[in-house]
Amino acid sequence: MRSEGAVLYRHLPGDVTPGTLERLLWVVVVLALIADVATTFVGLELGLSESNPAARGAIEGYGVAGMLTLKAFAVSVGLVCRPLLERPYRPIVPAGLAVPWLVAAALNTYIILTVL
């Protein structure tokens, strides 16, 4: 059996196009980034510590600027790699950035609420 040239596309529900989905996910990336950074620094002000060694080093060395530089680097890697994907699969890039940051913000919020 040969599958050369075969492409399987999944259709999104309704009239959502991959381009529309990608734009929406980039908005989620920005919101997730803000939520992660904000909850991280609230936690640090409450005496909690950063568990990610790379983020901890950036924060200890450069504060908020270090954390934002780290986030900017991650977004830059995503933007550089994005054109390597076919158009229908490009929303995976912002999703791959947003999901971990949303999870981190949710965990940070939970931990902050347990401390208060």
PyMOL commands that set and color helices and strands:
alter all, ss='L'
color gray80, all
select helices_A, chain A and resi 18-45+53-84+87-89+92-115
alter helices_A, ss='H'
color red, helices_A
deselect
rebuild
show_as cartoon
